[in-house]
Amino acid sequence: MIRYSRLSSRVLWLILIFINLSYSIWILYKPGINFQRYCWQGYYTLFIRGEELGAELTAELRALPGVTLLLSEDSSTLSFNSLNGMEKVTLARVADRLDENDPRFDSYMKELPGYFKAEKWETKYQVLYLRAKISPVALYSLLALVIERHGSEFRMLEYDPQAAILYVALFLFFSLFLFLLRAPAGYLALSLSGLLPWLLNILTGNFLDLISFYLIFPFQLIFFGQLFRVLKSNLTSSGSNLSVKRAAFKSVIMGFAFFLTVFVLANLLVILPVPDSSTIIRNLSALALNILAYPFLYLLLSWRAKYIRHFVFEPLPILGRSMVNRKISIGRGVWLFPLLLIIFISLPLAFLEKRLHGFSYPAPRLAAFKLDKISWESLEHLQLTPAASDLPDLSDFLTHSAFQQGIFFGREYIFPYPGERLYISRYFLEENGAENGGRRISKRLKMVRQYKTSWLFETLSGMPANSVGAMLAAQERAVQVVRSSEAVRLLKQTPWWKISLFFLFLSSFYLIWQFYLTPWPLYGTRNLVFRKGIKVYERAGYIS
């Protein structure tokens, strides 16, 4: 019997380990195109040091497994009007095909190379955009094998090993702080398994994943401990009154409701205001994996209770603590306070690390009007918005396309409007003026091109995949393109005042829990809960 019980518990642990390993492989190798968005939707952003790339390195990067598209200055194409129609040429060869004073060499074509230029402390970098079917971690590993063999320095925006090491260190410090604070006993292994999905999110994510862990996991740990104690007391004790069980499970339900409330508020108030953040998806995946551990916990405890020969005496829960536990708690407090100081000091260092290693690079920015879909209206607003883009955007691409199609008909370089028509003048001699001694020359207008409402979507769908226009259209919204940096982006994405409030709460929680500094407004509530608990045990017949 006892052997079977131990075997069953081992099988449960093996299943739980298998689930965690499967999740680890999934998140480390899952394609990060829509799962994780940092800059350009659907594209990874790669920085390689140097003025230009060699043909051999470009070919090796294009041939990497999982890479479906490589967009660089040498491979990006655009179109211009020639005598034989629209001609496609790579961006690197535009200067060879068109003279600088050629009227066809419009401002869109002149400014487009800025998409592939970045700098860091006056050091020049080439920017490449990749589409890949693998995760950022796997792609970074493949890129390191190829690029470092050529002796080049590179950086990938979607994954930064230096930042990942710093975030993991902060994760470990905070985890140690929580486990010293709560002192979990009996469910330490399950609690540690609950840390794994959060660790993977931080390892493959960004600063917001670290903040999500800080906000959510403490309350998950509190709920986990409460659930374990209730299940253990109800499964290993005999003769439990229904009133006692009902009160215990009500407390679990209330704890779970409180935990879900914290989870929702943390995502709504801190994560959701950040545009294009996929941190909520990773938080939900971590929560789902942690919830899977609870049925295993119940089965494990029930199997243990089934094969126990004697019943364990469960003492009544006493509100106060003994002097021994009090000394142990204060001893843990000696370690908790330095850890709390380390966390306070290290969070600004995480931001400073990004600032010191930040690049100035092209990045999309949602315009102030925030229209969701690409349309004539949104692109016209984008063209006329006061805060102009630093680099050509999608409205400039359409202006370029309309100009190149109508340049031989005298069209100006302006944004087209729906239904716009191009006319040419036709001159002819009138027949009616012959008897008066002369024929008058008349002029008529002939329509040669019309930019219908469907022209916008036909132009967007007809773009080659290896073009900047296709990358702009892949954003699915009218975005401005500005030169940004990781420090500026992180500063905009980080709700510092909310994080400060959280740490104020954490410090208060630490002081109240360790040194019994219960605020007087909570004293009445604490007394009321204690009296209700006593009445439940009196009705159950445990005390008289």
C-alpha positions as CSV (number, residue, x, y, z in Angstrom):
1,M,0.0,0.0,0.0
2,I,2.7,2.4,1.0
3,R,4.8,1.5,-2.0
4,Y,1.9,2.1,-4.3
5,S,1.2,5.5,-2.6
6,R,4.8,6.5,-3.1
7,L,4.8,5.3,-6.7
8,S,1.6,7.3,-7.4
9,S,3.1,10.5,-6.0
10,R,6.2,10.0,-8.1
11,V,4.1,9.5,-11.2
12,L,2.3,12.7,-10.4
13,W,5.6,14.6,-10.1
14,L,6.9,13.1,-13.3
15,I,3.7,14.3,-15.1
16,L,4.1,17.8,-13.6
17,I,7.8,17.9,-14.7
18,F,6.8,16.8,-18.2
19,I,4.2,19.6,-18.5
20,N,6.8,22.1,-17.3
21,L,9.4,20.9,-19.8
22,S,6.9,20.9,-22.6
23,Y,6.0,24.5,-21.8
24,S,9.7,25.4,-21.7
25,I,10.4,23.9,-25.1
26,W,7.2,25.6,-26.5
27,I,8.1,29.1,-25.3
28,L,11.8,28.8,-26.2
29,Y,11.2,27.7,-29.7
30,K,7.7,29.1,-30.5
31,P,7.7,31.6,-33.4
32,G,7.7,35.1,-31.8
33,I,6.1,36.9,-34.8
34,N,2.7,37.5,-33.2
35,F,3.5,36.1,-29.8
36,Q,6.0,38.8,-28.9
37,R,6.1,42.2,-30.5
38,Y,8.8,44.8,-29.8
39,C,9.1,47.1,-32.8
40,W,7.9,46.0,-36.3
41,Q,5.0,43.5,-36.3
42,G,6.0,40.4,-38.1
43,Y,9.7,41.3,-38.3
44,Y,12.8,40.9,-36.2
45,T,15.2,43.9,-36.1
46,L,18.9,43.1,-36.4
47,F,21.8,45.5,-36.0
48,I,25.2,44.6,-37.5
49,R,28.2,46.8,-37.0
50,G,29.7,48.3,-40.2
51,E,28.9,50.5,-43.1
52,E,27.9,47.7,-45.4
53,L,27.3,43.9,-45.4
54,G,29.3,41.5,-47.4
55,A,27.6,39.3,-50.0
56,E,28.8,36.1,-48.3
57,L,27.3,37.1,-44.9
58,T,24.0,38.2,-46.5
59,A,23.7,34.9,-48.3
60,E,24.4,32.9,-45.1
61,L,21.8,34.9,-43.2
62,R,19.2,34.4,-45.9
63,A,19.9,30.6,-45.8
64,L,19.4,30.2,-42.1
65,P,16.8,27.6,-41.1
66,G,13.5,29.2,-40.2
67,V,14.3,32.6,-41.9
68,T,11.7,33.3,-44.6
69,L,12.7,36.8,-45.6
70,L,15.7,39.1,-45.2
71,L,15.1,42.8,-45.8
72,S,18.2,44.8,-46.2
73,E,19.4,47.7,-48.3
74,D,20.8,45.3,-50.9
75,S,17.6,43.2,-51.1
76,S,14.8,45.8,-50.7
77,T,13.2,46.8,-53.9
78,L,11.2,49.8,-55.1
79,S,9.6,50.9,-58.4
80,F,10.0,54.0,-60.6
81,N,8.7,54.9,-64.0
82,S,10.9,54.3,-67.0
83,L,10.0,54.7,-70.7
84,N,9.1,51.0,-70.7
85,G,6.7,51.2,-67.7
86,M,7.3,50.6,-64.0
87,E,10.8,49.2,-63.3
88,K,11.9,47.5,-60.1
89,V,15.3,48.0,-58.7
90,T,17.0,47.3,-55.4
91,L,17.6,50.3,-53.1
92,A,21.3,49.9,-53.3
93,R,21.3,50.4,-57.1
94,V,18.9,53.4,-57.3
95,A,21.8,55.9,-57.4
96,D,23.2,53.9,-60.4
97,R,19.9,54.0,-62.3
98,L,18.8,57.6,-61.6
99,D,20.7,60.8,-61.5
100,E,20.3,63.0,-58.4
101,N,18.6,65.7,-60.4
102,D,16.2,63.3,-62.2
103,P,12.6,64.4,-61.4
104,R,11.7,60.7,-61.0
105,F,14.1,60.6,-58.0
106,D,11.5,61.7,-55.5
107,S,11.9,62.4,-51.8
108,Y,10.6,58.9,-50.9
109,M,13.4,57.2,-52.8
110,K,16.0,59.6,-51.3
111,E,15.0,59.1,-47.7
112,L,14.3,55.3,-47.8
113,P,17.9,54.3,-47.1
114,G,17.4,55.7,-43.5
115,Y,15.4,52.5,-42.7
116,F,18.6,50.5,-42.8
117,K,20.9,52.9,-40.8
118,A,21.3,53.0,-37.0
119,E,23.9,54.4,-34.7
120,K,25.2,54.0,-31.2
121,W,27.5,56.7,-29.9
122,E,28.4,57.7,-33.4
123,T,29.2,54.1,-34.4
124,K,27.4,53.1,-37.6
125,Y,25.3,50.0,-37.8
126,Q,23.4,48.3,-40.7
127,V,19.8,47.5,-39.9
128,L,18.2,44.3,-41.2
129,Y,14.6,43.1,-40.9
130,L,13.9,39.4,-40.8
131,R,10.8,37.2,-41.0
132,A,11.4,33.9,-39.2
133,K,9.3,30.9,-38.0
134,I,11.4,30.5,-34.9
135,S,11.5,32.2,-31.5
136,P,13.8,35.1,-30.6
137,V,16.1,32.9,-28.5
138,A,16.5,30.2,-31.2
139,L,17.1,32.9,-33.9
140,Y,19.6,34.7,-31.8
141,S,21.6,31.5,-31.3
142,L,21.7,30.9,-35.1
143,L,22.7,34.5,-35.8
144,A,25.5,34.3,-33.3
145,L,27.0,31.3,-35.0
146,V,27.0,32.9,-38.4
147,I,27.8,36.6,-37.6
148,E,30.5,36.0,-35.0
149,R,32.3,33.7,-37.4
150,H,32.7,36.7,-39.8
151,G,34.1,38.8,-36.9
152,S,31.1,41.2,-36.8
153,E,29.3,42.6,-33.8
154,F,25.5,42.4,-33.8
155,R,22.5,43.0,-31.7
156,M,18.9,41.8,-32.0
157,L,16.2,44.1,-30.7
158,E,13.8,41.3,-29.7
159,Y,16.4,39.4,-27.5
160,D,19.2,40.9,-25.5
161,P,21.3,38.4,-23.4
162,Q,22.7,41.1,-21.2
163,A,19.3,42.4,-20.2
164,A,18.0,38.8,-19.8
165,I,20.8,38.1,-17.3
166,L,19.9,41.2,-15.3
167,Y,16.2,40.4,-15.3
168,V,16.8,36.8,-14.2
169,A,19.0,38.1,-11.3
170,L,16.2,40.4,-10.2
171,F,13.8,37.5,-10.6
172,L,15.9,35.3,-8.3
173,F,16.3,38.1,-5.7
174,F,12.6,38.7,-5.6
175,S,11.8,35.0,-5.4
176,L,14.1,34.6,-2.5
177,F,12.5,37.6,-0.8
178,L,9.0,36.0,-1.2
179,F,10.0,32.6,0.0
180,L,11.8,34.0,3.0
181,L,8.7,36.2,3.7
182,R,6.1,33.4,3.4
183,A,8.4,30.5,4.6
184,P,6.5,27.9,2.5
185,A,6.5,24.4,4.1
186,G,5.3,21.2,2.5
187,Y,4.5,22.8,-0.8
188,L,7.9,24.2,-1.7
189,A,8.4,21.9,-4.7
190,L,5.1,22.9,-6.2
191,S,5.8,26.6,-5.5
192,L,9.2,26.3,-7.3
193,S,7.5,24.6,-10.3
194,G,5.1,27.6,-10.4
195,L,8.2,29.9,-10.8
196,L,9.3,28.2,-14.0
197,P,6.8,29.7,-16.5
198,W,7.5,33.2,-15.0
199,L,11.2,32.6,-15.3
200,L,10.8,31.7,-19.0
201,N,8.6,34.7,-19.7
202,I,11.3,37.0,-18.2
203,L,14.1,35.2,-20.0
204,T,12.4,35.6,-23.4
205,G,10.5,38.8,-22.6
206,N,11.2,42.3,-21.5
207,F,11.0,44.7,-18.5
208,L,7.2,44.4,-18.4
209,D,7.4,40.7,-17.8
210,L,9.5,41.3,-14.8
211,I,7.1,43.9,-13.4
212,S,4.2,41.4,-14.1
213,F,6.0,38.8,-12.0
214,Y,6.5,41.3,-9.2
215,L,2.8,42.3,-9.2
216,I,1.1,38.9,-9.6
217,F,3.2,36.1,-8.2
218,P,3.2,37.2,-4.5
219,F,-0.6,36.8,-4.4
220,Q,-0.4,33.5,-6.2
221,L,2.0,32.3,-3.6
222,I,-0.3,33.4,-0.8
223,F,-3.3,31.6,-2.4
224,F,-1.2,28.5,-3.0
225,G,-0.2,28.2,0.6
226,Q,-3.8,28.8,1.8
227,L,-5.1,26.1,-0.6
228,F,-2.4,23.6,0.5
229,R,-3.2,24.0,4.2
230,V,-7.0,23.6,3.6
231,L,-6.6,20.5,1.5
232,K,-4.2,18.9,3.8
233,S,-6.3,19.5,6.9
234,N,-9.5,18.2,5.2
235,L,-7.9,15.1,3.6
236,T,-5.8,13.9,6.5
237,S,-8.1,14.6,9.5
238,S,-11.2,12.5,10.4
239,G,-14.6,13.6,11.6
240,S,-14.4,17.1,10.2
241,N,-17.7,19.0,10.6
242,L,-19.3,20.2,7.4
243,S,-19.4,23.8,8.8
244,V,-15.6,23.7,9.3
245,K,-15.1,22.4,5.8
246,R,-17.5,24.9,4.3
247,A,-15.7,27.8,6.1
248,A,-12.3,26.5,5.0
249,F,-13.3,26.2,1.3
250,K,-15.0,29.6,1.4
251,S,-11.7,31.1,2.5
252,V,-10.0,29.4,-0.4
253,I,-12.6,30.8,-2.9
254,M,-12.2,34.2,-1.4
255,G,-8.4,33.9,-1.7
256,F,-8.8,32.8,-5.4
257,A,-11.1,35.7,-6.1
258,F,-8.7,38.1,-4.6
259,F,-5.8,36.6,-6.6
260,L,-7.8,36.9,-9.9
261,T,-8.7,40.5,-9.0
262,V,-5.0,41.3,-8.6
263,F,-4.2,39.6,-11.8
264,V,-6.8,41.5,-13.8
265,L,-5.9,44.9,-12.2
266,A,-2.2,44.4,-12.8
267,N,-2.8,43.7,-16.5
268,L,-5.4,46.4,-17.0
269,L,-3.6,49.2,-15.2
270,V,0.0,48.4,-15.9
271,I,0.4,46.3,-19.0
272,L,-2.6,47.1,-21.2
273,P,-1.8,50.9,-21.5
274,V,1.4,49.9,-23.2
275,P,0.7,49.8,-27.0
276,D,1.4,46.6,-28.8
277,S,2.4,44.7,-25.7
278,S,2.0,40.9,-25.7
279,T,2.9,40.6,-22.0
280,I,-0.7,39.8,-21.1
281,I,-0.6,36.7,-23.4
282,R,2.5,35.5,-21.6
283,N,0.9,36.2,-18.2
284,L,-2.1,34.2,-19.1
285,S,0.0,31.3,-20.3
286,A,2.0,31.3,-17.0
287,L,-1.3,31.5,-15.0
288,A,-2.8,28.6,-17.0
289,L,0.3,26.4,-16.3
290,N,0.2,27.2,-12.6
291,I,-3.5,26.4,-12.4
292,L,-2.6,22.9,-13.8
293,A,-0.6,22.3,-10.7
294,Y,-3.6,22.5,-8.4
295,P,-5.3,19.2,-9.5
296,F,-1.9,17.4,-9.1
297,L,-1.7,18.9,-5.6
298,Y,-5.2,17.6,-4.7
299,L,-4.5,14.1,-6.1
300,L,-1.1,13.9,-4.3
301,L,-2.6,14.8,-1.0
302,S,-5.6,12.5,-1.4
303,W,-3.4,9.6,-2.3
304,R,-1.2,10.3,0.8
305,A,-4.3,10.5,3.0
306,K,-5.8,7.3,1.6
307,Y,-2.8,5.2,2.6
308,I,-2.1,6.8,6.0
309,R,-2.7,4.3,8.8
310,H,-3.5,6.9,11.4
311,F,-5.1,10.2,11.4
312,V,-3.1,13.3,12.2
313,F,-4.2,15.5,15.0
314,E,-4.9,19.0,13.6
315,P,-4.7,21.7,16.3
316,L,-7.0,24.7,16.2
317,P,-5.6,27.6,14.2
318,I,-4.3,30.2,16.7
319,L,-4.1,33.8,15.6
320,G,-1.0,34.7,17.5
321,R,2.4,33.1,17.2
322,S,4.7,31.4,19.7
323,M,7.9,33.1,20.8
324,V,9.9,30.4,18.9
325,N,8.2,31.2,15.6
326,R,8.4,34.9,16.4
327,K,12.2,34.6,16.8
328,I,12.5,32.6,13.5
329,S,10.3,35.2,11.8
330,I,12.5,38.1,13.0
331,G,15.6,36.2,12.0
332,R,14.2,35.9,8.5
333,G,13.6,39.7,8.6
334,V,17.3,40.3,9.0
335,W,17.7,38.8,5.4
336,L,14.5,40.3,4.0
337,F,15.4,43.9,4.5
338,P,18.7,43.8,2.5
339,L,16.9,41.9,-0.3
340,L,14.3,44.5,-0.4
341,L,17.0,47.2,-0.7
342,I,18.7,45.3,-3.5
343,I,15.4,45.1,-5.5
344,F,14.8,48.8,-5.0
345,I,18.3,49.7,-6.3
346,S,18.4,47.2,-9.1
347,L,15.2,48.2,-10.9
348,P,16.6,51.6,-12.0
349,L,19.8,49.7,-13.1
350,A,17.6,47.6,-15.4
351,F,16.5,50.8,-17.1
352,L,20.0,52.3,-17.1
353,E,21.4,49.1,-18.8
354,K,19.0,49.7,-21.7
355,R,20.0,53.3,-21.9
356,L,23.7,52.5,-22.0
357,H,23.2,49.9,-24.7
358,G,20.5,51.6,-26.6
359,F,20.5,52.3,-30.3
360,S,18.9,55.0,-32.3
361,Y,16.8,53.1,-35.0
362,P,13.7,53.4,-37.1
363,A,10.6,52.5,-35.2
364,P,6.8,52.7,-35.9
365,R,4.7,55.0,-33.7
366,L,0.9,55.2,-33.7
367,A,-0.3,58.6,-34.7
368,A,-2.3,60.8,-32.4
369,F,-5.7,60.1,-34.1
370,K,-5.3,56.3,-33.5
371,L,-7.4,55.0,-36.4
372,D,-7.3,51.2,-36.3
373,K,-7.3,50.2,-40.0
374,I,-5.4,51.3,-43.0
375,S,-7.8,53.5,-45.1
376,W,-7.8,56.6,-47.3
377,E,-8.9,58.6,-44.2
378,S,-6.2,57.3,-41.8
379,L,-3.4,57.8,-44.4
380,E,-4.6,61.3,-45.2
381,H,-4.6,62.1,-41.5
382,L,-1.1,60.6,-41.3
383,Q,0.1,62.8,-44.2
384,L,-1.4,66.0,-42.6
385,T,-0.5,65.3,-39.0
386,P,1.6,68.0,-37.4
387,A,4.1,65.6,-35.9
388,A,5.6,64.4,-39.1
389,S,7.5,61.2,-39.5
390,D,11.3,61.2,-39.5
391,L,11.3,58.7,-42.3
392,P,8.9,57.9,-45.1
393,D,5.7,56.2,-43.9
394,L,2.9,54.4,-45.8
395,S,1.3,57.7,-46.9
396,D,4.6,58.7,-48.5
397,F,4.7,55.3,-50.2
398,L,1.3,55.9,-51.8
399,T,2.4,59.5,-52.7
400,H,5.4,58.0,-54.4
401,S,3.4,55.3,-56.2
402,A,0.8,57.8,-57.5
403,F,3.6,60.2,-58.6
404,Q,5.5,57.6,-60.5
405,Q,2.4,56.4,-62.3
406,G,1.4,59.9,-63.3
407,I,4.8,61.7,-63.7
408,F,4.6,61.7,-67.5
409,F,1.1,63.2,-67.3
410,G,2.4,66.1,-65.2
411,R,1.2,64.9,-61.8
412,E,2.7,66.7,-58.8
413,Y,4.2,64.9,-55.8
414,I,1.2,65.1,-53.5
415,F,-0.9,62.6,-51.7
416,P,-3.7,61.2,-54.0
417,Y,-7.3,61.5,-53.0
418,P,-10.1,58.9,-53.8
419,G,-11.5,59.4,-57.2
420,E,-8.7,61.8,-58.4
421,R,-8.3,61.9,-62.2
422,L,-5.4,62.8,-64.4
423,Y,-6.1,64.6,-67.7
424,I,-4.0,65.4,-70.7
425,S,-4.8,68.3,-73.1
426,R,-5.8,67.5,-76.7
427,Y,-5.7,70.3,-79.3
428,F,-7.5,70.2,-82.7
429,L,-8.7,72.5,-85.5
430,E,-12.4,73.2,-85.6
431,E,-14.2,72.5,-88.9
432,N,-16.8,75.3,-88.5
433,G,-14.3,78.1,-88.9
434,A,-13.2,77.3,-92.5
435,E,-15.7,79.6,-94.3
436,N,-14.7,82.6,-92.2
437,G,-11.2,82.4,-93.6
438,G,-9.5,80.5,-90.7
439,R,-9.9,77.5,-88.4
440,R,-9.8,77.9,-84.6
441,I,-7.7,75.7,-82.4
442,S,-9.6,74.1,-79.6
443,K,-8.5,72.2,-76.5
444,R,-10.2,69.2,-74.9
445,L,-9.2,67.2,-71.8
446,K,-8.9,63.5,-71.9
447,M,-8.8,61.4,-68.8
448,V,-5.8,59.0,-68.8
449,R,-5.8,57.8,-65.2
450,Q,-8.1,57.6,-62.2
451,Y,-7.2,56.8,-58.6
452,K,-10.3,54.9,-57.7
453,T,-11.2,53.8,-54.2
454,S,-9.9,50.3,-55.0
455,W,-6.5,51.7,-56.2
456,L,-5.3,51.9,-52.6
457,F,-5.8,48.2,-51.8
458,E,-4.6,47.1,-55.3
459,T,-1.4,49.0,-54.7
460,L,-0.8,47.6,-51.3
461,S,-1.6,44.0,-52.3
462,G,0.7,44.3,-55.4
463,M,3.8,45.3,-53.4
464,P,6.7,42.8,-53.4
465,A,7.4,41.1,-50.1
466,N,11.0,42.3,-50.0
467,S,10.1,46.0,-49.8
468,V,9.7,48.6,-47.1
469,G,6.2,49.3,-48.3
470,A,5.2,45.7,-47.6
471,M,6.7,46.0,-44.1
472,L,4.7,49.2,-43.5
473,A,1.5,47.6,-44.7
474,A,2.2,44.6,-42.4
475,Q,1.6,46.9,-39.4
476,E,-2.1,46.9,-40.3
477,R,-2.4,50.5,-39.1
478,A,-1.3,53.9,-40.2
479,V,1.9,54.4,-38.2
480,Q,4.5,57.2,-38.3
481,V,8.1,56.2,-38.5
482,V,10.5,57.9,-36.1
483,R,14.0,57.5,-35.0
484,S,13.7,56.1,-31.5
485,S,15.9,54.4,-28.9
486,E,15.3,51.6,-26.4
487,A,15.7,54.0,-23.5
488,V,12.9,56.3,-24.8
489,R,10.7,53.3,-25.6
490,L,11.2,51.8,-22.2
491,L,10.6,55.1,-20.5
492,K,7.2,55.4,-22.3
493,Q,6.3,51.8,-21.6
494,T,7.2,51.8,-17.9
495,P,4.5,53.1,-15.5
496,W,6.9,54.2,-12.8
497,W,4.4,55.8,-10.5
498,K,2.4,52.5,-10.5
499,I,5.5,50.5,-9.8
500,S,6.4,52.9,-6.9
501,L,2.9,52.4,-5.4
502,F,3.4,48.6,-5.6
503,F,6.8,48.8,-3.8
504,L,5.2,51.0,-1.2
505,F,2.6,48.3,-0.6
506,L,5.3,45.6,-0.6
507,S,7.3,47.5,2.1
508,S,4.2,48.0,4.2
509,F,3.3,44.3,3.8
510,Y,6.8,43.3,4.9
511,L,6.7,45.5,8.0
512,I,3.2,44.4,9.0
513,W,3.9,40.7,8.5
514,Q,7.3,40.5,10.1
515,F,7.0,42.9,13.1
516,Y,3.2,42.7,13.8
517,L,2.6,46.4,13.1
518,T,-1.1,45.9,12.4
519,P,-2.7,49.3,11.5
520,W,-5.5,50.3,13.9
521,P,-8.2,50.4,11.1
522,L,-7.6,46.7,10.4
523,Y,-7.7,45.8,14.1
524,G,-11.5,45.6,14.2
525,T,-11.7,43.5,11.1
526,R,-9.0,41.2,12.5
527,N,-11.0,40.7,15.7
528,L,-14.2,40.1,13.9
529,V,-12.7,37.3,11.7
530,F,-11.2,35.7,14.8
531,R,-14.5,35.7,16.7
532,K,-16.3,34.2,13.7
533,G,-13.8,31.5,13.5
534,I,-14.3,30.7,17.2
535,K,-18.1,30.4,16.7
536,V,-17.6,28.0,13.8
537,Y,-15.5,25.7,16.0
538,E,-18.0,26.0,18.9
539,R,-20.8,24.9,16.6
540,A,-18.7,22.0,15.3
541,G,-18.2,20.8,18.9
542,Y,-14.4,21.2,19.0
543,I,-14.4,23.7,21.8
544,S,-16.9,24.5,24.5
